[in-house]
Amino acid sequence: LKEIIPNLRIFMEERYTDTKYESSEVTTKDAGSVLEVSQQCCKFLLSKLICAISSKSHPTVMMFEDLQWADENALDTIQTIIMDKTTRYCLFLCSYRDNDSDPNDHVTAMFDRIQVQGAQLLNIRLGSSEKEAVNSLVSETLCLPLSLCRPLSAIVHKKTGGVMLFVINFVNSLHEEGLIEFSLSTCRWEFDLEKIKLRDISGDIAEHLTERISRLPKLVLAGMKIAACLGATFDITILERAITGN
C-alpha cells in the first residue's frame, strides 16, 4: 500500500516493512501466481484501509471517475472495495461515459455483479446542461452580468451541445486564441461574437482532445511523444537528455 499511497509511510512504523521476493526465489512458473497473490493482498488491504478511516462521525465519500477507460483489474479492485461487508459509513460514486463504451461492456458487467450481491445502486443519468446553466458558468467565469453573457453563452451552448467538458474547454480555447480577452480600457472581459460564430468544435471527445494537444508548442509535443515511448514512469533526466539531443 505504501507504493500506491506514499503518505502512508508517515503513519506507519519502521517495523512494518514490505515483503519482497528475491529473483532467485521466484521462478518463471511461479511468477504469475505471485503476482496474483500480490494483487489480491493489495485489494484486501485497500478495503480494510477504507473500512478503518470511515466512521459515523467522519463518513467517507469515494469517487471513481472515467470507468470507461478502466481495465479489468482496476474494475475488480473497485468491486472488491465496494462489496466489502465490513465497510460502513462510506458512499461510493462512480462515473463513466456510456457513449464511449458498449452497453454490454465490462463496466456494466461490474455493476450487474455488484447488484446481484445485494448492493443498492442508484443510477443517475447526467445529460447536457441547459442554456441558463451555461450562461451562469460563463457569467461567473467572466465576472459579467447574466444579460451581457447571454449572446456568448448561446453560441457556446449551440456549439458544445451543453456538454460541460466541451463548454469549459471551448471557453478556454477562445481565450487562448484571443477571441475572449480582458480590455484594460473598459476594465472588463470582451469577446468577438462574429469570429466565435465561425469557430468550429469537434463533437467527439477524442478529436476534441487531439485538437487541443496539437496546439501545444512543438517542443512540448516532442516531449510528449518521447515520454509515451518511455512508459508510465521514467527518470525526468532521460526525457531532458532526449529532448536536448544529449
GROMACS elastic network, one bead per residue, 0.5 to 0.9 nm:
[ bonds ]
;  ai    aj funct       b0    kb
    1     4     6  0.51403   500
    1     5     6  0.59069   500
    1     6     6  0.78066   500
    1     8     6  0.76772   500
    1    42     6  0.66023   500
    1    45     6  0.72930   500
    1    46     6  0.73790   500
    2     5     6  0.50001   500
    2     7     6  0.72482   500
    2     8     6  0.56853   500
    2     9     6  0.61843   500
    2    18     6  0.86420   500
    3     6     6  0.56786   500
    3     8     6  0.89327   500
    5     8     6  0.58676   500
    5     9     6  0.82485   500
    6     9     6  0.59260   500
    6    10     6  0.82014   500
    7    10     6  0.56501   500
    7    11     6  0.76639   500
    8    11     6  0.54459   500
    8    12     6  0.62737   500
    9    12     6  0.51261   500
    9    13     6  0.76141   500
    9    14     6  0.85216   500
   10    13     6  0.80351   500
   12    15     6  0.82914   500
   12    16     6  0.68122   500
   13    16     6  0.58859   500
   13    17     6  0.85063   500
   14    17     6  0.64302   500
   21    24     6  0.81684   500
   21    25     6  0.63389   500
   21    26     6  0.68736   500
   22    25     6  0.52831   500
   22    26     6  0.68717   500
   23    26     6  0.56095   500
   23    27     6  0.76872   500
   24    27     6  0.71022   500
   26    29     6  0.80222   500
   26    30     6  0.59822   500
   26    31     6  0.61565   500
   26    34     6  0.80166   500
   27    30     6  0.52054   500
   27    31     6  0.60800   500
   28    31     6  0.51180   500
   28    32     6  0.76790   500
   29    32     6  0.69176   500
   29    33     6  0.80991   500
   30    33     6  0.53853   500
   30    34     6  0.61102   500
   30    35     6  0.86397   500
   31    34     6  0.51556   500
   31    35     6  0.61753   500
   31    36     6  0.86464   500
   32    35     6  0.52053   500
   32    36     6  0.62306   500
   32    37     6  0.86951   500
   33    36     6  0.50093   500
   33    37     6  0.61160   500
   33    38     6  0.84853   500
   34    37     6  0.51609   500
   34    38     6  0.60821   500
   34    39     6  0.86284   500
   35    38     6  0.50103   500
   35    39     6  0.61694   500
   35    40     6  0.86533   500
   36    39     6  0.51446   500
   36    40     6  0.62297   500
   36    41     6  0.86255   500
   37    40     6  0.51313   500
   37    41     6  0.61351   500
   37    42     6  0.85920   500
   38    41     6  0.51528   500
   38    42     6  0.62009   500
   38    43     6  0.87472   500
   39    42     6  0.50678   500
   39    43     6  0.62761   500
   39    44     6  0.86520   500
   39    73     6  0.87240   500
   39    77     6  0.88197   500
   40    43     6  0.51451   500
   40    44     6  0.61757   500
   40    45     6  0.86380   500
   40    77     6  0.85938   500
   41    44     6  0.50660   500
   41    45     6  0.61113   500
   41    46     6  0.85495   500
   42    45     6  0.51771   500
   42    46     6  0.61171   500
   42    47     6  0.86322   500
   42    77     6  0.87483   500
   43    46     6  0.51681   500
   43    47     6  0.62806   500
   43    48     6  0.87665   500
   43    76     6  0.87068   500
   43    77     6  0.56906   500
   43    78     6  0.84816   500
   43    80     6  0.67467   500
   43    81     6  0.72093   500
   44    47     6  0.52102   500
   44    48     6  0.63536   500
   44    49     6  0.86846   500
   44    77     6  0.88359   500
   44    80     6  0.76698   500
   44    81     6  0.78611   500
   44    84     6  0.89033   500
   45    48     6  0.50544   500
   45    49     6  0.60237   500
   45    50     6  0.86443   500
   46    49     6  0.50494   500
   46    50     6  0.63199   500
   46    51     6  0.85793   500
   46    77     6  0.86932   500
   46    81     6  0.70877   500
   47    50     6  0.53237   500
   47    51     6  0.62109   500
   47    52     6  0.86781   500
   47    77     6  0.89608   500
   47    80     6  0.72026   500
   47    82     6  0.80523   500
   47    84     6  0.66342   500
   47    86     6  0.87622   500
   47    87     6  0.76005   500
   48    52     6  0.60343   500
   48    53     6  0.87487   500
   48    81     6  0.84839   500
   48    84     6  0.84562   500
   48    86     6  0.81747   500
   48    87     6  0.77463   500
   49    52     6  0.50586   500
   49    53     6  0.64136   500
   49    54     6  0.87507   500
   50    53     6  0.53614   500
   50    54     6  0.61914   500
   50    60     6  0.80427   500
   50    81     6  0.80382   500
   50    87     6  0.71280   500
   50    90     6  0.82270   500
   51    54     6  0.54744   500
   51    55     6  0.81048   500
   51    84     6  0.85268   500
   51    86     6  0.66821   500
   51    88     6  0.67361   500
   51    89     6  0.86116   500
   51    90     6  0.82324   500
   52    55     6  0.77990   500
   52    87     6  0.81253   500
   53    58     6  0.79226   500
   53    59     6  0.81611   500
   53    60     6  0.75447   500
   54    57     6  0.83826   500
   54    58     6  0.60754   500
   54    59     6  0.50943   500
   54    60     6  0.53934   500
   54    61     6  0.89800   500
   54    87     6  0.75538   500
   54    88     6  0.66926   500
   54    89     6  0.58322   500
   54    90     6  0.62782   500
   55    59     6  0.52008   500
   55    60     6  0.76675   500
   55    88     6  0.70359   500
   55    89     6  0.56877   500
   55    90     6  0.80709   500
   56    59     6  0.56801   500
   56    88     6  0.81418   500
   56    89     6  0.58645   500
   57    89     6  0.88234   500
   58    89     6  0.79926   500
   59    88     6  0.82838   500
   59    90     6  0.56733   500
   59    91     6  0.79015   500
   60    88     6  0.89988   500
   60    89     6  0.65054   500
   60    91     6  0.62912   500
   60    92     6  0.84801   500
   61    89     6  0.86919   500
   61    90     6  0.57184   500
   61    92     6  0.59193   500
   61    93     6  0.74345   500
   62    90     6  0.75225   500
   62    91     6  0.62852   500
   62    93     6  0.60825   500
   62    94     6  0.84305   500
   63    91     6  0.85618   500
   63    92     6  0.60851   500
   63    94     6  0.58999   500
   63    95     6  0.79441   500
   64    67     6  0.69416   500
   64    78     6  0.82187   500
   64    92     6  0.76839   500
   64    93     6  0.61199   500
   64    95     6  0.63695   500
   64    96     6  0.87620   500
   65    68     6  0.86328   500
   65    93     6  0.81458   500
   65    94     6  0.58662   500
   65    96     6  0.64259   500
   66    69     6  0.60049   500
   66    70     6  0.73197   500
   66    94     6  0.80108   500
   66    95     6  0.57496   500
   66    97     6  0.69228   500
   67    71     6  0.84238   500
   67    74     6  0.89189   500
   67    75     6  0.77847   500
   67    94     6  0.73182   500
   67    95     6  0.63016   500
   67    97     6  0.78472   500
   67   107     6  0.67760   500
   68    71     6  0.84846   500
   68    95     6  0.84589   500
   68    96     6  0.53825   500
   68    97     6  0.63194   500
   68    98     6  0.75590   500
   68   100     6  0.67861   500
   68   101     6  0.62773   500
   68   105     6  0.88192   500
   68   106     6  0.84972   500
   68   107     6  0.66231   500
   69    96     6  0.83800   500
   69   100     6  0.88663   500
   69   101     6  0.88284   500
   70    73     6  0.80975   500
   70    74     6  0.59294   500
   70    75     6  0.64317   500
   70   107     6  0.82678   500
   71    74     6  0.54048   500
   71    75     6  0.63353   500
   71    76     6  0.86683   500
   71   106     6  0.84867   500
   72    75     6  0.51597   500
   72    76     6  0.60501   500
   72    77     6  0.85921   500
   72   106     6  0.72814   500
   72   107     6  0.88047   500
   73    76     6  0.50437   500
   73    77     6  0.61953   500
   73    78     6  0.87279   500
   74    77     6  0.50726   500
   74    78     6  0.63401   500
   74    79     6  0.86798   500
   75    78     6  0.50450   500
   75    79     6  0.61390   500
   75    80     6  0.85789   500
   75   106     6  0.81610   500
   75   107     6  0.73792   500
   75   110     6  0.70148   500
   76    79     6  0.50046   500
   76    80     6  0.61226   500
   76    81     6  0.86627   500
   76   110     6  0.77081   500
   77    80     6  0.50895   500
   77    81     6  0.62918   500
   77    82     6  0.87025   500
   78    81     6  0.51748   500
   78    82     6  0.61805   500
   78    83     6  0.85650   500
   79    82     6  0.51748   500
   79    83     6  0.59824   500
   79    84     6  0.85398   500
   79   110     6  0.69597   500
   79   111     6  0.82644   500
   79   113     6  0.84167   500
   79   114     6  0.68317   500
   80    83     6  0.53218   500
   80    84     6  0.61955   500
   81    84     6  0.55330   500
   81    87     6  0.83193   500
   82    85     6  0.82377   500
   82    87     6  0.80447   500
   82    92     6  0.72026   500
   82   114     6  0.80047   500
   82   119     6  0.85002   500
   83    86     6  0.87607   500
   83    87     6  0.82638   500
   83   114     6  0.69457   500
   83   117     6  0.78471   500
   83   118     6  0.88807   500
   83   119     6  0.73997   500
   84    87     6  0.57355   500
   85    88     6  0.77608   500
   87    90     6  0.69544   500
   88    91     6  0.87080   500
   96    99     6  0.89317   500
   96   100     6  0.83504   500
   96   101     6  0.89081   500
   96   107     6  0.83668   500
   97   100     6  0.54788   500
   97   101     6  0.71399   500
   98   101     6  0.54940   500
   98   102     6  0.72202   500
   98   103     6  0.68688   500
   99   102     6  0.74793   500
   99   103     6  0.83960   500
  101   104     6  0.83328   500
  101   105     6  0.66626   500
  101   107     6  0.85850   500
  102   105     6  0.51475   500
  102   106     6  0.86834   500
  102   108     6  0.88470   500
  103   106     6  0.88954   500
  103   107     6  0.85591   500
  103   108     6  0.67757   500
  104   107     6  0.80098   500
  104   108     6  0.61029   500
  104   109     6  0.68918   500
  105   108     6  0.57028   500
  105   109     6  0.63419   500
  105   110     6  0.88793   500
  106   110     6  0.61156   500
  106   111     6  0.87837   500
  107   110     6  0.51946   500
  107   111     6  0.65883   500
  107   112     6  0.87884   500
  108   111     6  0.51876   500
  108   112     6  0.62292   500
  108   113     6  0.87529   500
  109   112     6  0.50089   500
  109   113     6  0.62748   500
  109   114     6  0.86899   500
  110   113     6  0.51732   500
  110   114     6  0.62686   500
  110   115     6  0.86802   500
  111   114     6  0.50462   500
  111   115     6  0.61273   500
  111   116     6  0.85875   500
  111   121     6  0.81829   500
  112   115     6  0.51396   500
  112   116     6  0.61379   500
  112   117     6  0.87237   500
  113   116     6  0.51252   500
  113   117     6  0.64145   500
  114   117     6  0.52903   500
  114   118     6  0.68747   500
  114   119     6  0.58984   500
  114   120     6  0.84818   500
  114   121     6  0.84540   500
  115   118     6  0.52800   500
  115   120     6  0.65382   500
  115   121     6  0.68120   500
  116   119     6  0.73414   500
  126   129     6  0.86720   500
  127   162     6  0.84761   500
  127   163     6  0.77589   500
  128   161     6  0.66826   500
  128   163     6  0.50085   500
  128   164     6  0.72638   500
  129   132     6  0.81673   500
  129   133     6  0.60805   500
  129   134     6  0.66467   500
  129   157     6  0.83598   500
  129   161     6  0.80004   500
  129   163     6  0.62688   500
  129   164     6  0.67658   500
  130   133     6  0.53059   500
  130   134     6  0.65062   500
  130   135     6  0.87047   500
  130   157     6  0.80643   500
  130   162     6  0.64026   500
  131   134     6  0.51851   500
  131   135     6  0.60892   500
  131   136     6  0.86336   500
  131   150     6  0.88009   500
  131   153     6  0.73038   500
  131   154     6  0.67104   500
  131   157     6  0.62255   500
  131   158     6  0.87671   500
  131   162     6  0.71995   500
  132   136     6  0.60796   500
  132   137     6  0.85826   500
  132   146     6  0.89979   500
  132   150     6  0.84201   500
  132   153     6  0.84218   500
  132   154     6  0.89482   500
  133   136     6  0.51021   500
  133   137     6  0.63088   500
  133   138     6  0.87440   500
  133   162     6  0.87324   500
  134   137     6  0.50654   500
  134   138     6  0.62168   500
  134   139     6  0.84676   500
  134   153     6  0.61266   500
  134   154     6  0.81565   500
  134   156     6  0.78919   500
  134   157     6  0.66341   500
  134   162     6  0.70123   500
  134   164     6  0.80452   500
  134   167     6  0.76400   500
  135   138     6  0.51442   500
  135   139     6  0.59465   500
  135   140     6  0.85591   500
  135   146     6  0.65981   500
  135   147     6  0.88574   500
  135   149     6  0.64191   500
  135   150     6  0.58969   500
  135   151     6  0.89068   500
  135   152     6  0.80945   500
  135   154     6  0.74657   500
  135   156     6  0.88948   500
  135   157     6  0.84565   500
  136   140     6  0.61012   500
  136   141     6  0.84441   500
  136   146     6  0.65955   500
  136   149     6  0.84191   500
  136   150     6  0.89079   500
  136   153     6  0.85722   500
  137   140     6  0.52906   500
  137   141     6  0.60570   500
  137   142     6  0.86362   500
  137   153     6  0.86192   500
  137   168     6  0.88209   500
  138   141     6  0.50163   500
  138   142     6  0.60728   500
  138   143     6  0.81545   500
  138   144     6  0.82262   500
  138   146     6  0.82855   500
  138   149     6  0.66216   500
  138   150     6  0.85837   500
  138   152     6  0.81356   500
  138   153     6  0.64292   500
  138   168     6  0.89776   500
  138   171     6  0.81476   500
  139   142     6  0.53981   500
  139   143     6  0.56235   500
  139   144     6  0.51218   500
  139   145     6  0.60211   500
  139   146     6  0.55103   500
  139   147     6  0.86844   500
  139   148     6  0.81048   500
  139   149     6  0.57964   500
  139   150     6  0.83614   500
  139   153     6  0.85026   500
  140   144     6  0.68217   500
  140   145     6  0.83023   500
  140   146     6  0.85492   500
  141   144     6  0.79824   500
  142   145     6  0.88040   500
  142   149     6  0.83914   500
  142   188     6  0.79947   500
  142   189     6  0.60830   500
  142   190     6  0.87340   500
  143   188     6  0.80400   500
  143   189     6  0.79075   500
  144   147     6  0.83108   500
  144   148     6  0.65894   500
  144   149     6  0.67244   500
  144   188     6  0.78460   500
  144   189     6  0.77715   500
  145   148     6  0.55028   500
  145   149     6  0.65867   500
  145   150     6  0.89156   500
  146   149     6  0.52412   500
  146   150     6  0.61570   500
  147   150     6  0.54140   500
  147   151     6  0.81685   500
  148   151     6  0.70999   500
  148   152     6  0.81575   500
  149   152     6  0.53703   500
  149   153     6  0.59607   500
  149   154     6  0.84720   500
  150   153     6  0.50824   500
  150   154     6  0.59350   500
  150   155     6  0.86980   500
  151   154     6  0.52837   500
  151   155     6  0.66655   500
  151   156     6  0.89108   500
  151   193     6  0.78462   500
  152   155     6  0.53577   500
  152   156     6  0.63134   500
  152   157     6  0.86978   500
  152   191     6  0.79041   500
  152   192     6  0.88801   500
  152   193     6  0.66333   500
  152   196     6  0.84076   500
  153   157     6  0.59139   500
  153   158     6  0.84138   500
  154   157     6  0.51851   500
  154   158     6  0.61573   500
  154   159     6  0.86970   500
  155   158     6  0.51399   500
  155   159     6  0.62138   500
  155   160     6  0.85613   500
  155   193     6  0.82436   500
  155   196     6  0.77418   500
  155   197     6  0.66957   500
  156   159     6  0.53309   500
  156   160     6  0.60247   500
  156   161     6  0.81039   500
  156   162     6  0.78914   500
  156   167     6  0.65925   500
  156   170     6  0.75106   500
  156   171     6  0.76322   500
  156   196     6  0.86253   500
  156   197     6  0.88379   500
  157   160     6  0.52721   500
  157   161     6  0.54007   500
  157   163     6  0.81348   500
  157   167     6  0.71893   500
  158   161     6  0.54031   500
  158   162     6  0.72559   500
  159   162     6  0.80733   500
  159   166     6  0.88698   500
  159   167     6  0.85780   500
  159   170     6  0.88797   500
  159   197     6  0.87095   500
  159   199     6  0.87386   500
  159   200     6  0.75487   500
  159   201     6  0.66516   500
  159   202     6  0.87303   500
  159   203     6  0.84608   500
  160   163     6  0.58899   500
  160   164     6  0.80299   500
  160   165     6  0.87618   500
  160   166     6  0.56159   500
  160   167     6  0.58584   500
  160   170     6  0.77478   500
  160   201     6  0.72663   500
  160   202     6  0.82999   500
  160   203     6  0.70724   500
  161   164     6  0.86858   500
  161   166     6  0.82435   500
  161   167     6  0.83385   500
  161   203     6  0.82901   500
  162   165     6  0.87037   500
  162   166     6  0.76353   500
  162   167     6  0.66112   500
  163   166     6  0.54426   500
  163   167     6  0.61188   500
  163   168     6  0.88318   500
  164   168     6  0.61351   500
  164   169     6  0.85041   500
  165   168     6  0.54900   500
  165   169     6  0.62792   500
  165   170     6  0.84565   500
  165   205     6  0.87562   500
  166   169     6  0.51814   500
  166   170     6  0.57171   500
  166   171     6  0.84226   500
  166   201     6  0.85183   500
  166   202     6  0.88433   500
  166   203     6  0.82086   500
  166   205     6  0.80213   500
  166   208     6  0.80437   500
  167   170     6  0.51709   500
  167   171     6  0.61802   500
  167   172     6  0.85790   500
  168   171     6  0.53502   500
  168   172     6  0.62288   500
  168   173     6  0.86592   500
  169   172     6  0.50343   500
  169   173     6  0.60739   500
  169   174     6  0.86178   500
  169   208     6  0.88858   500
  169   212     6  0.86764   500
  170   173     6  0.50556   500
  170   174     6  0.62087   500
  170   175     6  0.87326   500
  170   201     6  0.75886   500
  171   174     6  0.50858   500
  171   175     6  0.64405   500
  171   176     6  0.87733   500
  171   180     6  0.81075   500
  172   175     6  0.51678   500
  172   176     6  0.62701   500
  172   177     6  0.87211   500
  172   180     6  0.87466   500
  173   177     6  0.61121   500
  173   178     6  0.85644   500
  173   179     6  0.85925   500
  173   180     6  0.89622   500
  173   212     6  0.80786   500
  174   177     6  0.51911   500
  174   178     6  0.62610   500
  174   179     6  0.50709   500
  174   180     6  0.56650   500
  174   181     6  0.86900   500
  174   191     6  0.87826   500
  174   196     6  0.75874   500
  174   199     6  0.87419   500
  175   178     6  0.51038   500
  175   179     6  0.57275   500
  175   181     6  0.60779   500
  175   191     6  0.88820   500
  176   179     6  0.76493   500
  176   180     6  0.78908   500
  176   181     6  0.86726   500
  177   180     6  0.76689   500
  178   181     6  0.57793   500
  178   191     6  0.84254   500
  178   192     6  0.89616   500
  179   190     6  0.82180   500
  179   191     6  0.55468   500
  179   192     6  0.56281   500
  179   193     6  0.81946   500
  179   195     6  0.72535   500
  179   196     6  0.67929   500
  180   189     6  0.68571   500
  180   190     6  0.57775   500
  180   192     6  0.69175   500
  181   188     6  0.85573   500
  181   189     6  0.56021   500
  181   190     6  0.56410   500
  181   191     6  0.65224   500
  182   186     6  0.85163   500
  182   187     6  0.70260   500
  182   188     6  0.56858   500
  182   190     6  0.60682   500
  182   191     6  0.87161   500
  183   186     6  0.55752   500
  183   187     6  0.54626   500
  183   188     6  0.56269   500
  183   189     6  0.59713   500
  183   190     6  0.65343   500
  184   188     6  0.72469   500
  184   189     6  0.89617   500
  185   188     6  0.82246   500
  186   189     6  0.82517   500
  186   190     6  0.87988   500
  191   195     6  0.89196   500
  191   196     6  0.81552   500
  192   195     6  0.56688   500
  192   196     6  0.62147   500
  192   197     6  0.87814   500
  193   196     6  0.50070   500
  193   197     6  0.61211   500
  193   198     6  0.88682   500
  194   197     6  0.52602   500
  194   198     6  0.68436   500
  195   198     6  0.52502   500
  195   199     6  0.65883   500
  196   199     6  0.50535   500
  196   200     6  0.85285   500
  197   200     6  0.81112   500
  201   204     6  0.89468   500
  201   208     6  0.71273   500
  202   205     6  0.74068   500
  202   206     6  0.88035   500
  202   207     6  0.61877   500
  202   208     6  0.53137   500
  202   211     6  0.84526   500
  203   206     6  0.89621   500
  203   207     6  0.77375   500
  203   208     6  0.70998   500
  204   207     6  0.53902   500
  204   208     6  0.60021   500
  204   209     6  0.86863   500
  205   209     6  0.60938   500
  205   210     6  0.84212   500
  206   209     6  0.53051   500
  206   210     6  0.60615   500
  206   211     6  0.85673   500
  207   211     6  0.60599   500
  207   212     6  0.86761   500
  208   211     6  0.52232   500
  208   212     6  0.64584   500
  208   213     6  0.87834   500
  209   212     6  0.50910   500
  209   213     6  0.61321   500
  209   214     6  0.85525   500
  210   213     6  0.51121   500
  210   214     6  0.60915   500
  210   215     6  0.88626   500
  211   214     6  0.51482   500
  211   215     6  0.67004   500
  212   215     6  0.54440   500
  212   216     6  0.72000   500
  213   216     6  0.55098   500
  213   221     6  0.77109   500
  214   217     6  0.82074   500
  214   218     6  0.87004   500
  214   221     6  0.75780   500
  215   218     6  0.85178   500
  215   221     6  0.89305   500
  216   219     6  0.83200   500
  216   220     6  0.63885   500
  216   221     6  0.64173   500
  217   220     6  0.53071   500
  217   221     6  0.63663   500
  217   222     6  0.87717   500
  218   221     6  0.50573   500
  218   222     6  0.61710   500
  218   223     6  0.86029   500
  219   222     6  0.50900   500
  219   223     6  0.62058   500
  219   224     6  0.87037   500
  219   243     6  0.78334   500
  220   223     6  0.50097   500
  220   224     6  0.62153   500
  220   225     6  0.87239   500
  221   224     6  0.50706   500
  221   225     6  0.62975   500
  221   226     6  0.87391   500
  222   225     6  0.51990   500
  222   226     6  0.63286   500
  222   227     6  0.85730   500
  222   243     6  0.72572   500
  223   226     6  0.51991   500
  223   227     6  0.59970   500
  223   228     6  0.85549   500
  223   239     6  0.70847   500
  223   240     6  0.83606   500
  223   242     6  0.83117   500
  223   243     6  0.63542   500
  224   228     6  0.60977   500
  224   229     6  0.87450   500
  225   228     6  0.51895   500
  225   229     6  0.66004   500
  225   230     6  0.89588   500
  226   229     6  0.51672   500
  226   230     6  0.63921   500
  226   239     6  0.70330   500
  226   242     6  0.75305   500
  226   243     6  0.79484   500
  227   230     6  0.50256   500
  227   231     6  0.65415   500
  227   232     6  0.81153   500
  227   233     6  0.87495   500
  227   234     6  0.80332   500
  227   239     6  0.67287   500
  228   231     6  0.55775   500
  228   232     6  0.75023   500
  229   232     6  0.89284   500
  230   233     6  0.73793   500
  230   234     6  0.64064   500
  230   238     6  0.88953   500
  230   239     6  0.83020   500
  231   234     6  0.67527   500
  234   237     6  0.86253   500
  234   238     6  0.74740   500
  234   239     6  0.80327   500
  235   238     6  0.55356   500
  235   239     6  0.70739   500
  236   239     6  0.51972   500
  236   240     6  0.63141   500
  236   241     6  0.87291   500
  237   241     6  0.61126   500
  237   242     6  0.85174   500
  238   241     6  0.51800   500
  238   242     6  0.61296   500
  238   243     6  0.86688   500
  239   242     6  0.50715   500
  239   243     6  0.61702   500
  239   244     6  0.85992   500
  240   243     6  0.52655   500
  240   244     6  0.61573   500
  240   245     6  0.84058   500
  240   246     6  0.83489   500
  241   244     6  0.52435   500
  241   245     6  0.58354   500
  242   245     6  0.51339   500
  242   246     6  0.63071   500
  243   246     6  0.78317   500
